[in-house]
Amino acid sequence: MRDSRLVLVLCGLACIAAGLFPMITALGVVPAWEEKMNAPRWVVFLAGSLFFVAGTWLLLQAAVGEAAARAFGSVVGLTTLVGLTAISNWVAFGGGDRSDCGGGISALGFGFSQVASEIECRAMFGYGALLIDLILLRGIAWWIAKRDPESSAARAFEKVAGWGIGLLLLPLILLALLLSGIKDGSARLANRLHPKKGRPAEDKK
């Protein structure tokens, strides 16, 4: 039990430390860091605050136990989802240049990076933003229904979110089915072109 609390404390402190850096940068405490910001101050501050809230939540669990801190779990989760929604919507639909949008992976001396055009960047983040928006709407419907099970607004939000998420995921599902069909078709074609040898005939008695 003591070891698990120690892990929570260490993870919480690490998250808080990771969140404080962008929060301090956004507040202009260290002017030299401001030149590296590629987003408005509120976006940078909000991004850091998500780590700060997560770290505080972990410390709370370590202090009072998971059962006692569970009451704040939905608040922390909803707050984090709202923050992610705001950031993703700003990247997709906010003002400013997105021509330097890109990312990469680096490990064991090997790396891969790619820079996307502004249209590609906004399209990718736009898809993710709409998906997160609908997930947030579903969360709001759950929050309302928990307090008023007969709420018509909760049912309406749930339907809109359900249909919207389904429509957004439909292309991915169709693509997965298409790739699966191509794979199966290729395997059947390969078997026809290169049939396996039959079992050897049994020795006559």
C-alpha positions as a LaTeX table, in Angstrom:
\begin{tabular}{lrrr}
\hline
Residue & $x$ (\AA) & $y$ (\AA) & $z$ (\AA) \\
\hline
Met1 & 0.00 & 0.00 & 0.00 \\
Arg2 & 2.83 & 2.37 & 0.90 \\
Asp3 & 4.61 & 1.62 & $-2.38$ \\
Ser4 & 1.51 & 2.38 & $-4.43$ \\
Arg5 & 1.10 & 5.73 & $-2.68$ \\
Leu6 & 4.74 & 6.53 & $-3.34$ \\
Val7 & 4.21 & 5.83 & $-7.05$ \\
Leu8 & 1.16 & 8.12 & $-7.06$ \\
Val9 & 3.12 & 10.88 & $-5.35$ \\
Leu10 & 6.06 & 10.61 & $-7.76$ \\
Cys11 & 3.79 & 10.54 & $-10.82$ \\
Gly12 & 1.75 & 13.44 & $-9.45$ \\
Leu13 & 4.83 & 15.57 & $-8.82$ \\
Ala14 & 6.16 & 14.76 & $-12.29$ \\
Cys15 & 2.86 & 15.84 & $-13.90$ \\
Ile16 & 2.74 & 19.04 & $-11.85$ \\
Ala17 & 6.32 & 19.87 & $-12.81$ \\
Ala18 & 5.57 & 19.22 & $-16.48$ \\
Gly19 & 2.53 & 21.49 & $-16.28$ \\
Leu20 & 4.19 & 24.33 & $-14.41$ \\
Phe21 & 6.73 & 25.00 & $-17.18$ \\
Pro22 & 4.19 & 25.98 & $-19.90$ \\
Met23 & 1.99 & 27.73 & $-17.33$ \\
Ile24 & 4.89 & 29.91 & $-16.15$ \\
Thr25 & 5.89 & 30.54 & $-19.77$ \\
Ala26 & 2.36 & 31.66 & $-20.67$ \\
Leu27 & 2.29 & 34.03 & $-17.67$ \\
Gly28 & 5.50 & 35.69 & $-18.87$ \\
Val29 & 7.48 & 34.92 & $-15.73$ \\
Val30 & 10.57 & 34.06 & $-17.80$ \\
Pro31 & 10.61 & 36.35 & $-20.88$ \\
Ala32 & 13.29 & 34.27 & $-22.68$ \\
Trp33 & 10.91 & 31.31 & $-22.90$ \\
Glu34 & 8.14 & 33.33 & $-24.56$ \\
Glu35 & 9.97 & 33.40 & $-27.90$ \\
Lys36 & 9.52 & 29.62 & $-28.21$ \\
Met37 & 5.73 & 29.76 & $-27.92$ \\
Asn38 & 3.94 & 28.82 & $-31.14$ \\
Ala39 & 0.44 & 29.35 & $-29.76$ \\
Pro40 & $-1.53$ & 32.02 & $-27.86$ \\
Arg41 & $-0.86$ & 32.33 & $-24.16$ \\
Trp42 & $-4.20$ & 30.83 & $-23.17$ \\
Val43 & $-3.53$ & 27.70 & $-25.23$ \\
Val44 & $-0.08$ & 27.24 & $-23.69$ \\
Phe45 & $-1.43$ & 27.87 & $-20.19$ \\
Leu46 & $-4.36$ & 25.51 & $-20.74$ \\
Ala47 & $-2.09$ & 22.75 & $-22.03$ \\
Gly48 & 0.08 & 23.05 & $-18.93$ \\
Ser49 & $-2.90$ & 23.20 & $-16.61$ \\
Leu50 & $-4.11$ & 19.81 & $-17.86$ \\
Phe51 & $-0.90$ & 18.22 & $-16.55$ \\
Phe52 & $-1.17$ & 20.26 & $-13.35$ \\
Val53 & $-4.76$ & 19.10 & $-12.72$ \\
Ala54 & $-3.82$ & 15.48 & $-13.42$ \\
Gly55 & $-0.87$ & 15.70 & $-11.02$ \\
Thr56 & $-2.99$ & 17.29 & $-8.31$ \\
Trp57 & $-5.57$ & 14.52 & $-8.75$ \\
Leu58 & $-2.87$ & 11.87 & $-8.28$ \\
Leu59 & $-1.59$ & 13.58 & $-5.12$ \\
Leu60 & $-5.15$ & 13.75 & $-3.80$ \\
Gln61 & $-5.54$ & 10.01 & $-4.30$ \\
Ala62 & $-2.27$ & 9.39 & $-2.49$ \\
Ala63 & $-3.37$ & 11.60 & 0.42 \\
Val64 & $-6.97$ & 10.47 & 1.00 \\
Gly65 & $-7.17$ & 7.18 & $-0.92$ \\
Glu66 & $-8.79$ & 6.27 & $-4.20$ \\
Ala67 & $-12.24$ & 5.65 & $-2.71$ \\
Ala68 & $-12.40$ & 9.05 & $-0.97$ \\
Ala69 & $-11.08$ & 10.91 & $-4.01$ \\
Arg70 & $-13.43$ & 9.16 & $-6.43$ \\
Ala71 & $-16.06$ & 11.87 & $-5.95$ \\
Phe72 & $-13.78$ & 14.35 & $-7.74$ \\
Gly73 & $-12.96$ & 11.94 & $-10.57$ \\
Ser74 & $-15.80$ & 12.98 & $-12.87$ \\
Val75 & $-14.96$ & 16.67 & $-12.35$ \\
Val76 & $-11.30$ & 16.09 & $-13.20$ \\
Gly77 & $-12.21$ & 13.98 & $-16.22$ \\
Leu78 & $-14.71$ & 16.51 & $-17.56$ \\
Thr79 & $-12.29$ & 19.38 & $-16.97$ \\
Thr80 & $-9.54$ & 17.55 & $-18.85$ \\
Leu81 & $-11.90$ & 16.76 & $-21.72$ \\
Val82 & $-12.98$ & 20.41 & $-21.96$ \\
Gly83 & $-9.34$ & 21.49 & $-22.11$ \\
Leu84 & $-8.47$ & 18.99 & $-24.84$ \\
Thr85 & $-11.55$ & 20.08 & $-26.77$ \\
Ala86 & $-10.56$ & 23.74 & $-26.62$ \\
Ile87 & $-6.96$ & 23.06 & $-27.73$ \\
Ser88 & $-7.88$ & 20.73 & $-30.59$ \\
Asn89 & $-10.54$ & 23.14 & $-31.86$ \\
Trp90 & $-8.08$ & 26.02 & $-31.79$ \\
Val91 & $-5.52$ & 24.04 & $-33.81$ \\
Ala92 & $-8.17$ & 23.00 & $-36.34$ \\
Phe93 & $-10.27$ & 26.13 & $-36.68$ \\
Gly94 & $-8.36$ & 28.96 & $-34.96$ \\
Gly95 & $-6.47$ & 31.75 & $-36.62$ \\
Gly96 & $-2.79$ & 31.74 & $-37.49$ \\
Asp97 & $-0.44$ & 29.80 & $-39.71$ \\
Arg98 & $-0.31$ & 25.99 & $-39.55$ \\
Ser99 & 2.27 & 25.49 & $-42.32$ \\
Asp100 & 4.87 & 24.21 & $-39.82$ \\
Cys101 & 2.55 & 21.54 & $-38.42$ \\
Gly102 & 4.31 & 18.21 & $-38.09$ \\
Gly103 & 5.72 & 15.63 & $-35.77$ \\
Gly104 & 8.15 & 12.79 & $-35.51$ \\
Ile105 & 9.36 & 9.72 & $-33.68$ \\
Ser106 & 12.88 & 9.16 & $-32.44$ \\
Ala107 & 14.32 & 6.15 & $-30.63$ \\
Leu108 & 17.63 & 4.27 & $-30.41$ \\
Gly109 & 19.33 & 6.60 & $-32.86$ \\
Phe110 & 16.62 & 6.28 & $-35.49$ \\
Gly111 & 14.14 & 9.01 & $-36.25$ \\
Phe112 & 11.23 & 9.83 & $-38.51$ \\
Ser113 & 9.63 & 13.21 & $-38.98$ \\
Gln114 & 7.16 & 14.71 & $-41.39$ \\
Val115 & 5.84 & 18.22 & $-41.93$ \\
Ala116 & 2.23 & 18.52 & $-43.09$ \\
Ser117 & 0.76 & 21.37 & $-45.08$ \\
Glu118 & $-1.71$ & 23.74 & $-43.45$ \\
Ile119 & $-4.68$ & 22.06 & $-45.13$ \\
Glu120 & $-3.52$ & 18.60 & $-44.05$ \\
Cys121 & $-2.86$ & 19.82 & $-40.52$ \\
Arg122 & $-6.25$ & 21.48 & $-40.14$ \\
Ala123 & $-8.01$ & 18.49 & $-41.70$ \\
Met124 & $-6.37$ & 16.00 & $-39.32$ \\
Phe125 & $-6.92$ & 18.12 & $-36.23$ \\
Gly126 & $-10.41$ & 19.04 & $-37.46$ \\
Tyr127 & $-11.38$ & 15.38 & $-37.57$ \\
Gly128 & $-9.99$ & 14.85 & $-34.08$ \\
Ala129 & $-11.62$ & 18.04 & $-32.81$ \\
Leu130 & $-15.06$ & 17.02 & $-34.05$ \\
Leu131 & $-14.63$ & 13.59 & $-32.47$ \\
Ile132 & $-13.61$ & 15.09 & $-29.12$ \\
Asp133 & $-16.49$ & 17.60 & $-29.35$ \\
Leu134 & $-18.97$ & 14.73 & $-29.69$ \\
Ile135 & $-17.33$ & 12.80 & $-26.86$ \\
Leu136 & $-17.64$ & 15.92 & $-24.69$ \\
Leu137 & $-21.30$ & 16.23 & $-25.70$ \\
Arg138 & $-21.79$ & 12.59 & $-24.68$ \\
Gly139 & $-20.13$ & 13.36 & $-21.34$ \\
Ile140 & $-22.43$ & 16.35 & $-20.79$ \\
Ala141 & $-25.44$ & 14.14 & $-21.57$ \\
Trp142 & $-24.22$ & 11.61 & $-18.99$ \\
Trp143 & $-23.70$ & 14.38 & $-16.41$ \\
Ile144 & $-27.21$ & 15.77 & $-16.98$ \\
Ala145 & $-28.86$ & 12.33 & $-16.98$ \\
Lys146 & $-27.16$ & 11.44 & $-13.71$ \\
Arg147 & $-28.90$ & 14.40 & $-12.06$ \\
Asp148 & $-32.15$ & 14.22 & $-14.03$ \\
Pro149 & $-32.81$ & 10.78 & $-15.54$ \\
Glu150 & $-35.91$ & 12.09 & $-17.35$ \\
Ser151 & $-34.11$ & 15.00 & $-19.03$ \\
Ser152 & $-35.02$ & 15.39 & $-22.70$ \\
Ala153 & $-31.88$ & 17.44 & $-23.29$ \\
Ala154 & $-29.71$ & 14.55 & $-22.09$ \\
Arg155 & $-31.44$ & 12.15 & $-24.48$ \\
Ala156 & $-31.09$ & 14.60 & $-27.37$ \\
Phe157 & $-27.38$ & 15.18 & $-26.66$ \\
Glu158 & $-26.83$ & 11.44 & $-26.38$ \\
Lys159 & $-28.47$ & 10.78 & $-29.76$ \\
Val160 & $-26.54$ & 13.54 & $-31.52$ \\
Ala161 & $-23.27$ & 12.35 & $-30.00$ \\
Gly162 & $-23.97$ & 8.71 & $-30.82$ \\
Trp163 & $-24.87$ & 9.36 & $-34.45$ \\
Gly164 & $-22.03$ & 11.83 & $-34.90$ \\
Ile165 & $-19.38$ & 9.50 & $-33.48$ \\
Gly166 & $-20.76$ & 6.67 & $-35.60$ \\
Leu167 & $-20.57$ & 8.75 & $-38.79$ \\
Leu168 & $-17.04$ & 9.92 & $-38.02$ \\
Leu169 & $-15.85$ & 6.38 & $-37.31$ \\
Leu170 & $-17.66$ & 4.89 & $-40.32$ \\
Pro171 & $-14.87$ & 5.70 & $-42.84$ \\
Leu172 & $-12.29$ & 4.09 & $-40.55$ \\
Ile173 & $-14.46$ & 0.99 & $-40.13$ \\
Leu174 & $-15.01$ & 0.74 & $-43.90$ \\
Leu175 & $-11.29$ & 1.17 & $-44.50$ \\
Ala176 & $-10.50$ & $-1.60$ & $-42.02$ \\
Leu177 & $-13.03$ & $-3.89$ & $-43.69$ \\
Leu178 & $-11.60$ & $-3.05$ & $-47.12$ \\
Leu179 & $-8.06$ & $-3.80$ & $-46.02$ \\
Ser180 & $-9.21$ & $-7.03$ & $-44.38$ \\
Gly181 & $-11.01$ & $-8.04$ & $-47.60$ \\
Ile182 & $-7.94$ & $-7.26$ & $-49.70$ \\
Lys183 & $-5.78$ & $-9.32$ & $-47.38$ \\
Asp184 & $-8.16$ & $-12.31$ & $-47.51$ \\
Gly185 & $-8.48$ & $-12.01$ & $-51.29$ \\
Ser186 & $-4.73$ & $-11.92$ & $-51.72$ \\
Ala187 & $-4.35$ & $-15.00$ & $-49.54$ \\
Arg188 & $-6.97$ & $-16.93$ & $-51.57$ \\
Leu189 & $-5.34$ & $-15.86$ & $-54.84$ \\
Ala190 & $-1.94$ & $-16.95$ & $-53.58$ \\
Asn191 & $-3.37$ & $-20.33$ & $-52.60$ \\
Arg192 & $-4.84$ & $-20.81$ & $-56.08$ \\
Leu193 & $-1.62$ & $-19.84$ & $-57.83$ \\
His194 & 0.51 & $-21.94$ & $-55.53$ \\
Pro195 & $-1.69$ & $-24.80$ & $-54.25$ \\
Lys196 & $-0.37$ & $-26.78$ & $-51.39$ \\
Lys197 & 0.74 & $-30.31$ & $-52.11$ \\
Gly198 & $-1.77$ & $-32.97$ & $-51.16$ \\
Arg199 & $-1.14$ & $-35.46$ & $-48.46$ \\
Pro200 & 0.88 & $-38.47$ & $-49.57$ \\
Ala201 & $-1.19$ & $-41.52$ & $-50.43$ \\
Glu202 & $-1.33$ & $-44.18$ & $-47.77$ \\
Asp203 & 0.63 & $-47.32$ & $-48.38$ \\
Lys204 & $-1.47$ & $-50.14$ & $-49.71$ \\
Lys205 & $-1.81$ & $-53.01$ & $-47.37$ \\
\hline
\end{tabular}
